[in-house]
Amino acid sequence: MSSRLRVPCAYQGGKQRVASQIVDHLLEAAPEPNSQFYDLCCGSGAISIELVNRGIDPSRIIMLDISSWGSFWSSIGSGTFNMNSFELFLSGLPNDKRDFKAHMLALSALPVEEHEVELYPLLQACSFGGKQIWREGNHWVNASFRDYWVPTETSIRRSPANPMQPSPIELHRRIDALVHGMKGVTCFNTDIMTILNAPVPNNSVVYVDPPYHNTTGYAFSFDIKLFIKRFCEISQAPLFVSEGISLNDNALILEFGGAKGGISGVRKGKHQEWLSRF
């Protein structure tokens, strides 16, 4: 359905393919009809977006992310995202897709200034493999971008792979829809451990999507087991945690759909995704 909100772009560890399954469990666990939902380490926002698509008012959602995603969602929720600046970045994209990589490399080499949140979706949409690009001081870090790829005679994929995914037109459509559809969410651009400063309301449901254990490529990490322990000591609200492994006996494995292969078609398998409840 075109009216459904979608994540801005593909993102390493993003949960768009399993968001529906996760949200099923969050809604089932809600203690009250007007429960609040916490989406911690929200990243590209797949879980919060699915909640809104299911009819949850944005005002009932609290998001948190320490990266530029946190700044992005904070601006979306508060209504301060500057569409004019975003559209200016889009209008500056080269006409030739083969020039996108050099253009994005040049943009990412500039100091991060006041329009961080408007530029970030473009950088991330062009990121090679959807890997996280992050801000370190006033510089972008881990910025590597896609080339325009054209199939060869032996390629399994028969269509070109664009350097920006989604396309500039589709990215604009998604961001514009989020500006209107997600206004009212609360997002904190801060460390997840600050949530432990006080108990969350008992009528809440809390979801955490930490960086996968023993993986690289993320700017920020924390001790998820310590977080779980401390959270359960001070809060009574149900807590759900996504991981590549089961974290307790009360965990279930999520089902991924879709093909296994990338451009080459030789990827041998899919990672596992577990949802553990505490």
LUMTOR-90796 format. One line per 8 residues: number of its first residue (from 1); their letters; for each residue x, y, z of C-alpha. Coordinates in Angstrom, 2 decimals, decimal comma, m for minus. Layout:
BEGIN
NUM	A	X:Y:Z; ... .
***
This chain:
BEGIN
1	MSSRLRVP	0,00:0,00:0,00; 1,46:3,32:m1,05; m0,07:5,02:2,00; 2,03:2,93:4,38; 5,03:4,64:5,89; 8,40:3,08:5,08; 11,91:3,35:6,50; 13,95:6,02:4,69 .
9	CAYQGGKQ	16,50:3,55:3,33; 18,18:0,19:3,86; 20,32:0,10:6,97; 22,68:m2,45:8,48; 20,70:m4,38:11,07; 17,44:m2,67:10,12; 14,31:m4,59:11,10; 11,95:m3,77:8,24 .
17	RVASQIVD	11,67:m7,43:7,14; 10,65:m8,65:10,61; 9,00:m5,49:11,98; 5,49:m6,88:11,53; 6,31:m9,99:13,60; 8,00:m7,97:16,34; 5,14:m5,48:16,56; 2,65:m8,34:16,87 .
25	HLLEAAPE	4,35:m9,30:20,14; 4,70:m5,71:21,37; 0,99:m5,05:20,86; 0,04:m8,33:22,51; 2,16:m7,44:25,55; 0,68:m3,95:25,95; m0,83:m3,75:29,47; m3,40:m1,08:28,54 .
33	PNSQFYDL	m5,17:0,19:25,40; m3,17:3,44:25,63; 0,21:1,95:26,54; 3,40:3,71:25,54; 5,99:2,00:23,36; 9,73:2,51:23,75; 11,86:1,86:20,66; 15,45:1,95:21,91 .
41	CCGSGAIS	18,41:1,91:19,49; 15,73:2,73:16,94; 18,04:3,24:13,95; 16,05:3,72:10,76; 12,82:3,39:12,74; 11,28:0,19:11,35; 9,53:m0,73:14,60; 8,13:2,73:15,35 .
49	IELVNRGI	6,98:3,05:11,74; 5,20:m0,30:11,91; 3,50:0,77:15,16; 2,20:3,91:13,46; 1,11:1,88:10,43; m0,89:m0,28:12,87; m2,71:2,77:14,20; m0,60:3,69:17,23 .
57	DPSRIIML	m0,55:7,47:17,63; 3,02:8,86:17,33; 2,58:10,63:20,68; 2,59:7,20:22,37; 6,05:6,31:20,98; 9,38:7,12:22,61; 12,40:6,51:20,41; 16,08:6,66:21,30 .
65	DISSWGSF	19,31:6,44:19,34; 22,75:7,85:20,08; 23,67:8,15:16,38; 22,54:10,62:13,71; 19,36:8,55:13,43; 18,46:9,91:16,86; 18,91:13,48:15,60; 16,89:12,67:12,49 .
73	WSSIGSGT	13,92:11,20:14,38; 14,03:13,99:16,95; 13,63:16,52:14,15; 10,84:14,48:12,53; 8,94:14,19:15,81; 9,32:17,84:16,74; 8,47:19,10:13,26; 11,85:20,81:12,77 .
81	FNMNSFEL	13,09:18,71:9,83; 13,80:21,22:7,05; 12,34:19,88:3,80; 13,75:22,81:1,83; 17,29:21,93:2,88; 16,66:18,25:2,18; 15,34:19,05:m1,29; 18,36:21,28:m1,92 .
89	FLSGLPND	20,67:18,32:m1,24; 18,58:16,17:m3,57; 18,65:18,77:m6,32; 22,45:18,82:m6,15; 22,79:15,14:m7,06; 24,55:14,50:m10,40; 22,52:13,69:m13,48; 24,78:10,73:m14,27 .
97	KRDFKAHM	24,43:7,91:m11,73; 28,06:6,98:m12,31; 29,02:10,25:m10,62; 27,03:9,64:m7,42; 29,87:7,97:m5,52; 32,32:10,83:m6,08; 29,62:13,36:m5,19; 28,75:11,63:m1,93 .
105	LALSALPV	32,41:11,24:m1,02; 32,84:14,99:m1,48; 29,76:15,76:0,63; 30,87:13,42:3,41; 34,30:15,06:3,50; 32,80:18,44:4,39; 32,42:19,43:8,07; 29,08:18,45:9,58 .
113	EEHEVELY	27,10:21,64:9,92; 23,58:22,67:10,90; 21,80:20,51:8,32; 23,09:17,16:9,61; 19,62:15,60:9,76; 18,69:16,66:6,22; 21,93:15,34:4,68; 22,14:12,12:6,67 .
121	PLLQACSF	19,37:10,21:4,81; 21,17:10,82:1,51; 24,50:9,62:2,85; 22,95:6,51:4,37; 20,92:5,74:1,23; 24,17:5,65:m0,74; 26,15:3,72:1,87; 27,85:0,59:0,58 .
129	GGKQIWRE	26,00:m2,42:1,97; 23,81:m0,19:4,11; 26,69:0,11:6,59; 26,29:2,73:9,27; 27,74:6,17:8,62; 28,14:8,18:11,78; 29,15:11,57:13,05; 32,33:11,98:15,07 .
137	GNHWVNAS	32,66:15,56:16,22; 32,05:17,62:13,08; 33,16:14,87:10,67; 31,41:11,93:9,00; 33,07:8,57:9,66; 32,86:5,16:7,92; 31,56:6,80:4,76; 31,89:4,38:1,84 .
145	FRDYWVPT	29,49:4,53:m1,07; 28,13:2,37:m3,88; 29,26:2,47:m7,48; 26,72:2,28:m10,28; 26,86:m1,42:m11,12; 25,98:m2,88:m14,51; 25,49:m6,67:m14,99; 27,99:m8,70:m16,95 .
153	ETSIRRSP	27,23:m11,72:m19,13; 27,72:m14,06:m16,17; 25,84:m12,03:m13,55; 22,77:m13,62:m12,01; 21,21:m10,21:m11,51; 20,24:m8,81:m14,90; 19,39:m5,20:m14,01; 21,76:m2,42:m12,92 .
161	ANPMQPSP	22,23:m1,69:m9,21; 21,75:1,97:m8,49; 24,18:3,90:m6,26; 21,28:5,31:m4,19; 18,71:2,93:m2,77; 15,96:3,97:m2,81; 16,07:6,36:m5,75; 16,11:10,11:m5,07 .
169	IELHRRID	12,43:10,38:m6,04; 11,43:7,54:m3,73; 13,62:8,82:m0,91; 11,87:12,19:m1,17; 8,46:10,48:m1,11; 9,34:8,44:1,99; 10,82:11,38:3,91; 7,87:13,61:3,06 .
177	ALVHGMKG	5,47:10,91:4,31; 7,47:10,50:7,53; 7,54:14,26:8,15; 3,74:14,18:8,27; 3,03:10,66:9,54; 5,60:10,46:12,35; 5,22:13,99:13,74; 4,62:13,76:17,46 .
185	VTCFNTDI	7,02:10,92:18,31; 9,52:11,70:21,04; 13,11:10,80:20,24; 16,14:11,17:22,48; 19,53:11,48:20,79; 21,44:10,02:23,71; 22,99:6,93:25,30; 20,56:4,10:26,03 .
193	MTILNAPV	21,85:3,78:29,60; 20,11:7,07:30,46; 16,82:5,14:30,35; 18,00:3,47:33,56; 17,97:6,74:35,47; 14,33:6,11:36,46; 11,74:3,33:36,06; 9,70:3,42:32,87 .
201	PNNSVVYV	5,93:3,53:33,42; 4,41:0,12:34,19; 1,92:0,49:31,35; 4,74:0,64:28,78; 6,27:m1,90:26,42; 10,00:m1,57:25,80; 11,85:m2,86:22,73; 15,64:m2,77:22,27 .
209	DPPYHNTT	17,53:m3,48:19,05; 21,22:m3,47:20,08; 24,09:m3,91:17,62; 24,55:m7,62:16,99; 26,92:m9,34:19,39; 30,45:m9,83:18,00; 29,86:m7,74:14,87; 31,76:m4,74:13,57 .
217	GYAFSFDI	30,77:m1,69:11,59; 28,73:0,07:14,27; 29,91:3,27:15,89; 28,26:2,67:19,24; 27,85:m0,39:21,43; 26,93:m1,26:25,00; 26,60:m4,25:27,31; 23,09:m5,51:26,55 .
225	KLFIKRFC	23,14:m8,12:29,33; 24,04:m5,46:31,89; 21,28:m3,23:30,51; 18,72:m6,04:30,82; 19,80:m6,81:34,39; 19,55:m3,19:35,53; 16,32:m2,55:33,65; 14,62:m5,53:35,32 .
233	EISQAPLF	15,83:m4,31:38,72; 14,04:m0,97:38,45; 11,19:m1,44:35,92; 8,21:m3,80:35,73; 7,31:m3,12:32,09; 7,76:m5,97:29,58; 11,12:m5,78:27,80; 11,82:m7,27:24,38 .
241	VSEGISLN	15,32:m7,55:22,92; 16,32:m8,43:19,35; 19,57:m10,29:18,85; 21,25:m12,73:16,50; 21,17:m15,26:19,33; 18,65:m16,35:21,95; 19,16:m14,48:25,23; 16,90:m16,58:27,45 .
249	DNALILEF	14,51:m19,52:27,45; 11,62:m17,20:26,65; 12,85:m16,38:23,13; 11,48:m17,08:19,69; 13,11:m17,07:16,29; 11,72:m14,71:13,67; 11,07:m15,71:10,08; 12,80:m13,89:7,25 .
257	GGAKGGIS	11,24:m13,84:3,80; 12,80:m13,05:0,46; 15,75:m14,28:m1,50; 19,14:m15,04:0,00; 21,38:m13,71:m2,73; 22,79:m10,25:m3,28; 24,12:m8,95:m6,59; 26,21:m12,09:m7,11 .
265	GVRKGKHQ	23,52:m14,49:m5,94; 26,07:m16,54:m3,98; 25,17:m15,64:m0,39; 24,87:m18,99:1,39; 22,41:m18,20:4,14; 20,61:m15,69:6,26; 21,43:m14,65:9,78; 19,09:m15,60:12,57 .
273	EWLSRF	17,01:m13,07:14,46; 15,72:m13,88:17,94; 13,22:m11,93:20,03; 13,73:m12,47:23,77; 11,23:m11,30:26,37; 12,14:m10,33:29,93 .
***
